[in-house]
Amino acid sequence: MTPEPIGRLARECPPPLDPELEAALAASGERTLLTGITADSLERARAALLASVPSLEQLAARGVFDVEEHQAPSDAGAVPLLVLRPRSATSERPILYFTHGGGLMMGNSRYGLGPVLRLAAELEAVVVSVDYRLAPEHRFPAGLDDAYAGLRWTTSHAVKLSGNPRRIVLVGASAGGNLAAALAMLARDRREVEVLGQLLMYPMLDDRNDSLSAHQMAGRGVWDRVSNETGWASWLGDSRRGRISPYAAPARSPDLSGLPPAFLDVGSAETFRDEVVAYAERIWATGGAAELHVWAGAVHGFDLLAPKAAVSRDAHTARLRWLGRLLRSDPPS
């Protein structure tokens, strides 16, 4: 645990914010700032988050993607999937399998799609976004089970979706980065599905919530220690008192070897900074492939907050270039 003097010093020395993002934060008001969420305020936060989510009609009206709804069978019933297929695609396109953010307790398959759709439009990739069950109503492993069932369905239906089953990349943002990292582990361990890579955007990886960056951003920016604690408590429930499964909190995994290539990025001014850096270092320690970017002055979800900011454009370019290199590589045999 972080000693209290260090925690106190960290709270007194937060990292500086990017000027464009600082202005966007100031203009956003409480509707965008997902800081200080507790169990009592969760429903209000859910409503505020969903207020910005586009409808299916709005997604289709942009004219770039055909929008379809599907369902994947699972032991708990059907899992809703949102499929966005480039109108220019015919077949054999890469597939970005997306798990949305929201602290494992908010959002739906239409939340946070903007950065993913911008990548997909340039790559002419199919996007499959899973509407997994949310905590605390459905604790771990419910949401992960849904995401895995959706991934299996996507693999078996890839050709029908104009996709290539050997070109599936896991893409997860925030809490969705947790699920994407866990899916990469499940793909490695169960050997039922083939995954080409994992794109983890400011992922939520470590339930301990006690890093230096978590203390630095306490009560600040977007998604602070209070919100993070609520998210993890909702996801893990009573199991948090015992041994934590690495599929629930990927930072707990004792073995990060044999994973597909990873791209990880995070802001310097956000709770998850240190756990993301540590995760990349542990992948490197096993001889694995990982590309890490720490965006100076960026807060959590910066590309959703201010997509036209210079740092958001830089992040998009870095992700796109990594995906381009990955998709040009030979898939595993």
PAFILUM-210081 format. One record per residue (C-alpha): residue number from 1; x, y, z. Coordinates in steps of 0.1 Angstrom, whole numbers, plus 5000, padded with zeros to 4 digits. Layout:
BEGIN
(rec NUM, (X, Y, Z)),
...
This chain:
BEGIN
(rec 1, (5000, 5000, 5000)),
(rec 2, (5011, 5036, 4994)),
(rec 3, (5023, 5050, 5028)),
(rec 4, (5001, 5079, 5040)),
(rec 5, (5029, 5105, 5038)),
(rec 6, (5035, 5096, 5001)),
(rec 7, (4997, 5096, 4995)),
(rec 8, (4994, 5130, 5011)),
(rec 9, (5023, 5144, 4991)),
(rec 10, (5009, 5129, 4959)),
(rec 11, (4976, 5147, 4965)),
(rec 12, (4995, 5179, 4969)),
(rec 13, (5014, 5174, 4936)),
(rec 14, (4991, 5165, 4908)),
(rec 15, (5005, 5164, 4873)),
(rec 16, (4997, 5193, 4850)),
(rec 17, (4969, 5191, 4825)),
(rec 18, (4971, 5196, 4788)),
(rec 19, (4957, 5232, 4782)),
(rec 20, (4931, 5221, 4757)),
(rec 21, (4919, 5193, 4780)),
(rec 22, (4918, 5216, 4810)),
(rec 23, (4896, 5240, 4790)),
(rec 24, (4873, 5211, 4779)),
(rec 25, (4870, 5199, 4815)),
(rec 26, (4861, 5234, 4827)),
(rec 27, (4834, 5237, 4800)),
(rec 28, (4820, 5202, 4806)),
(rec 29, (4805, 5206, 4840)),
(rec 30, (4793, 5177, 4862)),
(rec 31, (4777, 5159, 4833)),
(rec 32, (4811, 5148, 4820)),
(rec 33, (4831, 5146, 4852)),
(rec 34, (4828, 5110, 4864)),
(rec 35, (4845, 5118, 4897)),
(rec 36, (4833, 5109, 4931)),
(rec 37, (4808, 5083, 4921)),
(rec 38, (4795, 5062, 4950)),
(rec 39, (4769, 5035, 4952)),
(rec 40, (4743, 5061, 4961)),
(rec 41, (4751, 5083, 4930)),
(rec 42, (4755, 5055, 4905)),
(rec 43, (4721, 5058, 4889)),
(rec 44, (4726, 5095, 4883)),
(rec 45, (4760, 5088, 4868)),
(rec 46, (4745, 5061, 4846)),
(rec 47, (4719, 5085, 4833)),
(rec 48, (4744, 5112, 4827)),
(rec 49, (4767, 5089, 4807)),
(rec 50, (4739, 5075, 4786)),
(rec 51, (4727, 5110, 4777)),
(rec 52, (4756, 5113, 4752)),
(rec 53, (4752, 5079, 4736)),
(rec 54, (4741, 5079, 4700)),
(rec 55, (4710, 5060, 4688)),
(rec 56, (4712, 5032, 4662)),
(rec 57, (4696, 5057, 4638)),
(rec 58, (4722, 5083, 4644)),
(rec 59, (4750, 5058, 4639)),
(rec 60, (4735, 5046, 4606)),
(rec 61, (4728, 5082, 4595)),
(rec 62, (4765, 5090, 4593)),
(rec 63, (4766, 5069, 4561)),
(rec 64, (4799, 5051, 4567)),
(rec 65, (4786, 5019, 4584)),
(rec 66, (4757, 4996, 4580)),
(rec 67, (4744, 4990, 4616)),
(rec 68, (4730, 4956, 4626)),
(rec 69, (4720, 4940, 4659)),
(rec 70, (4728, 4904, 4666)),
(rec 71, (4727, 4880, 4696)),
(rec 72, (4753, 4855, 4707)),
(rec 73, (4741, 4824, 4726)),
(rec 74, (4756, 4819, 4761)),
(rec 75, (4749, 4798, 4792)),
(rec 76, (4731, 4828, 4807)),
(rec 77, (4710, 4836, 4776)),
(rec 78, (4715, 4857, 4745)),
(rec 79, (4742, 4884, 4745)),
(rec 80, (4733, 4915, 4724)),
(rec 81, (4759, 4925, 4699)),
(rec 82, (4761, 4957, 4678)),
(rec 83, (4778, 4952, 4644)),
(rec 84, (4789, 4981, 4623)),
(rec 85, (4800, 4970, 4588)),
(rec 86, (4817, 4995, 4565)),
(rec 87, (4795, 5001, 4535)),
(rec 88, (4825, 4997, 4512)),
(rec 89, (4834, 4963, 4526)),
(rec 90, (4828, 4931, 4507)),
(rec 91, (4847, 4904, 4526)),
(rec 92, (4879, 4896, 4545)),
(rec 93, (4880, 4929, 4564)),
(rec 94, (4897, 4930, 4599)),
(rec 95, (4874, 4930, 4629)),
(rec 96, (4877, 4953, 4659)),
(rec 97, (4859, 4935, 4688)),
(rec 98, (4850, 4963, 4712)),
(rec 99, (4843, 4962, 4749)),
(rec 100, (4830, 4996, 4761)),
(rec 101, (4840, 5016, 4792)),
(rec 102, (4820, 5028, 4822)),
(rec 103, (4837, 5013, 4852)),
(rec 104, (4822, 4979, 4847)),
(rec 105, (4789, 4993, 4859)),
(rec 106, (4778, 5019, 4833)),
(rec 107, (4773, 5022, 4795)),
(rec 108, (4762, 5000, 4767)),
(rec 109, (4774, 4988, 4733)),
(rec 110, (4769, 5023, 4718)),
(rec 111, (4789, 5041, 4744)),
(rec 112, (4824, 5053, 4736)),
(rec 113, (4823, 5042, 4700)),
(rec 114, (4837, 5074, 4685)),
(rec 115, (4875, 5066, 4687)),
(rec 116, (4869, 5030, 4675)),
(rec 117, (4847, 5041, 4646)),
(rec 118, (4873, 5066, 4634)),
(rec 119, (4899, 5038, 4634)),
(rec 120, (4875, 5014, 4616)),
(rec 121, (4866, 5040, 4590)),
(rec 122, (4903, 5044, 4580)),
(rec 123, (4910, 5007, 4581)),
(rec 124, (4877, 4997, 4565)),
(rec 125, (4873, 4973, 4595)),
(rec 126, (4841, 4957, 4609)),
(rec 127, (4833, 4967, 4645)),
(rec 128, (4815, 4943, 4668)),
(rec 129, (4805, 4959, 4701)),
(rec 130, (4792, 4937, 4730)),
(rec 131, (4765, 4948, 4754)),
(rec 132, (4777, 4929, 4784)),
(rec 133, (4759, 4927, 4817)),
(rec 134, (4769, 4954, 4843)),
(rec 135, (4778, 4953, 4879)),
(rec 136, (4767, 4955, 4907)),
(rec 137, (4735, 4938, 4895)),
(rec 138, (4758, 4912, 4877)),
(rec 139, (4792, 4908, 4893)),
(rec 140, (4823, 4891, 4879)),
(rec 141, (4824, 4869, 4858)),
(rec 142, (4790, 4878, 4842)),
(rec 143, (4802, 4906, 4821)),
(rec 144, (4834, 4888, 4810)),
(rec 145, (4813, 4856, 4802)),
(rec 146, (4791, 4878, 4780)),
(rec 147, (4822, 4893, 4763)),
(rec 148, (4837, 4859, 4757)),
(rec 149, (4805, 4845, 4743)),
(rec 150, (4803, 4874, 4719)),
(rec 151, (4839, 4869, 4708)),
(rec 152, (4832, 4832, 4701)),
(rec 153, (4802, 4841, 4680)),
(rec 154, (4822, 4868, 4662)),
(rec 155, (4849, 4843, 4653)),
(rec 156, (4824, 4817, 4640)),
(rec 157, (4804, 4843, 4620)),
(rec 158, (4833, 4865, 4608)),
(rec 159, (4829, 4856, 4572)),
(rec 160, (4792, 4864, 4572)),
(rec 161, (4800, 4898, 4587)),
(rec 162, (4825, 4905, 4558)),
(rec 163, (4853, 4899, 4583)),
(rec 164, (4884, 4878, 4585)),
(rec 165, (4884, 4854, 4615)),
(rec 166, (4922, 4855, 4616)),
(rec 167, (4922, 4893, 4618)),
(rec 168, (4903, 4899, 4650)),
(rec 169, (4917, 4926, 4673)),
(rec 170, (4904, 4931, 4708)),
(rec 171, (4897, 4968, 4715)),
(rec 172, (4888, 4980, 4750)),
(rec 173, (4885, 5014, 4766)),
(rec 174, (4887, 5020, 4804)),
(rec 175, (4867, 4992, 4820)),
(rec 176, (4864, 4977, 4785)),
(rec 177, (4902, 4976, 4785)),
(rec 178, (4899, 4953, 4816)),
(rec 179, (4877, 4930, 4796)),
(rec 180, (4898, 4931, 4765)),
(rec 181, (4929, 4922, 4785)),
(rec 182, (4910, 4894, 4802)),
(rec 183, (4898, 4881, 4769)),
(rec 184, (4933, 4880, 4756)),
(rec 185, (4942, 4858, 4786)),
(rec 186, (4912, 4836, 4780)),
(rec 187, (4920, 4832, 4743)),
(rec 188, (4955, 4821, 4753)),
(rec 189, (4944, 4797, 4780)),
(rec 190, (4913, 4781, 4764)),
(rec 191, (4926, 4780, 4728)),
(rec 192, (4891, 4782, 4714)),
(rec 193, (4894, 4816, 4696)),
(rec 194, (4922, 4833, 4677)),
(rec 195, (4931, 4869, 4686)),
(rec 196, (4956, 4889, 4666)),
(rec 197, (4962, 4917, 4691)),
(rec 198, (4948, 4938, 4719)),
(rec 199, (4944, 4976, 4718)),
(rec 200, (4939, 4988, 4754)),
(rec 201, (4930, 5024, 4757)),
(rec 202, (4935, 5038, 4793)),
(rec 203, (4925, 5003, 4807)),
(rec 204, (4912, 4996, 4842)),
(rec 205, (4935, 4968, 4853)),
(rec 206, (4942, 4968, 4890)),
(rec 207, (4916, 4965, 4918)),
(rec 208, (4941, 4976, 4945)),
(rec 209, (4935, 5013, 4936)),
(rec 210, (4965, 5024, 4956)),
(rec 211, (4991, 5036, 4931)),
(rec 212, (5009, 5069, 4932)),
(rec 213, (4988, 5082, 4902)),
(rec 214, (4956, 5071, 4920)),
(rec 215, (4966, 5093, 4949)),
(rec 216, (4977, 5122, 4927)),
(rec 217, (4943, 5123, 4910)),
(rec 218, (4921, 5118, 4940)),
(rec 219, (4891, 5141, 4936)),
(rec 220, (4905, 5154, 4903)),
(rec 221, (4901, 5150, 4865)),
(rec 222, (4879, 5122, 4853)),
(rec 223, (4874, 5090, 4872)),
(rec 224, (4892, 5094, 4906)),
(rec 225, (4899, 5069, 4934)),
(rec 226, (4864, 5072, 4948)),
(rec 227, (4848, 5063, 4914)),
(rec 228, (4874, 5036, 4909)),
(rec 229, (4867, 5021, 4943)),
(rec 230, (4830, 5020, 4936)),
(rec 231, (4836, 5003, 4902)),
(rec 232, (4858, 4976, 4917)),
(rec 233, (4835, 4970, 4947)),
(rec 234, (4806, 4966, 4923)),
(rec 235, (4825, 4942, 4900)),
(rec 236, (4840, 4920, 4927)),
(rec 237, (4816, 4922, 4956)),
(rec 238, (4825, 4899, 4985)),
(rec 239, (4851, 4881, 4964)),
(rec 240, (4873, 4911, 4970)),
(rec 241, (4882, 4898, 5004)),
(rec 242, (4898, 4867, 4990)),
(rec 243, (4920, 4858, 4961)),
(rec 244, (4913, 4879, 4931)),
(rec 245, (4910, 4861, 4898)),
(rec 246, (4934, 4875, 4871)),
(rec 247, (4905, 4874, 4847)),
(rec 248, (4887, 4899, 4870)),
(rec 249, (4917, 4922, 4875)),
(rec 250, (4944, 4915, 4848)),
(rec 251, (4971, 4932, 4869)),
(rec 252, (4968, 4903, 4893)),
(rec 253, (4979, 4877, 4867)),
(rec 254, (5010, 4859, 4877)),
(rec 255, (5017, 4851, 4840)),
(rec 256, (5015, 4876, 4811)),
(rec 257, (5035, 4854, 4787)),
(rec 258, (5021, 4842, 4755)),
(rec 259, (4997, 4870, 4750)),
(rec 260, (4989, 4886, 4716)),
(rec 261, (5008, 4919, 4708)),
(rec 262, (4994, 4948, 4729)),
(rec 263, (4991, 4985, 4724)),
(rec 264, (4985, 5004, 4757)),
(rec 265, (4980, 5041, 4762)),
(rec 266, (4971, 5063, 4792)),
(rec 267, (4972, 5099, 4803)),
(rec 268, (4998, 5112, 4826)),
(rec 269, (4970, 5129, 4846)),
(rec 270, (4948, 5100, 4854)),
(rec 271, (4942, 5073, 4880)),
(rec 272, (4953, 5044, 4858)),
(rec 273, (4987, 5058, 4847)),
(rec 274, (5009, 5038, 4869)),
(rec 275, (4990, 5005, 4866)),
(rec 276, (4991, 5007, 4828)),
(rec 277, (5028, 5014, 4828)),
(rec 278, (5034, 4985, 4852)),
(rec 279, (5013, 4961, 4830)),
(rec 280, (5034, 4970, 4799)),
(rec 281, (5066, 4965, 4818)),
(rec 282, (5054, 4930, 4829)),
(rec 283, (5046, 4920, 4793)),
(rec 284, (5081, 4931, 4783)),
(rec 285, (5095, 4911, 4811)),
(rec 286, (5081, 4879, 4796)),
(rec 287, (5095, 4887, 4762)),
(rec 288, (5061, 4898, 4749)),
(rec 289, (5053, 4926, 4725)),
(rec 290, (5038, 4958, 4739)),
(rec 291, (5037, 4994, 4727)),
(rec 292, (5031, 5020, 4754)),
(rec 293, (5022, 5056, 4752)),
(rec 294, (5017, 5080, 4781)),
(rec 295, (5001, 5111, 4768)),
(rec 296, (5014, 5142, 4786)),
(rec 297, (4987, 5161, 4804)),
(rec 298, (4959, 5138, 4793)),
(rec 299, (4931, 5129, 4817)),
(rec 300, (4910, 5097, 4816)),
(rec 301, (4889, 5094, 4785)),
(rec 302, (4906, 5124, 4769)),
(rec 303, (4897, 5115, 4734)),
(rec 304, (4860, 5113, 4743)),
(rec 305, (4862, 5146, 4762)),
(rec 306, (4880, 5165, 4735)),
(rec 307, (4883, 5145, 4703)),
(rec 308, (4898, 5174, 4683)),
(rec 309, (4925, 5183, 4708)),
(rec 310, (4960, 5178, 4696)),
(rec 311, (4968, 5150, 4721)),
(rec 312, (4936, 5132, 4710)),
(rec 313, (4946, 5134, 4674)),
(rec 314, (4981, 5122, 4682)),
(rec 315, (4966, 5092, 4701)),
(rec 316, (4944, 5083, 4672)),
(rec 317, (4974, 5084, 4648)),
(rec 318, (4995, 5062, 4671)),
(rec 319, (4967, 5036, 4675)),
(rec 320, (4961, 5036, 4637)),
(rec 321, (4997, 5031, 4629)),
(rec 322, (5000, 5002, 4654)),
(rec 323, (4969, 4986, 4640)),
(rec 324, (4982, 4990, 4605)),
(rec 325, (5015, 4973, 4613)),
(rec 326, (4997, 4945, 4632)),
(rec 327, (4972, 4939, 4604)),
(rec 328, (5000, 4936, 4578)),
(rec 329, (5017, 4910, 4599)),
(rec 330, (5012, 4872, 4596)),
(rec 331, (4986, 4858, 4619)),
(rec 332, (4997, 4831, 4644)),
(rec 333, (4998, 4796, 4629)),
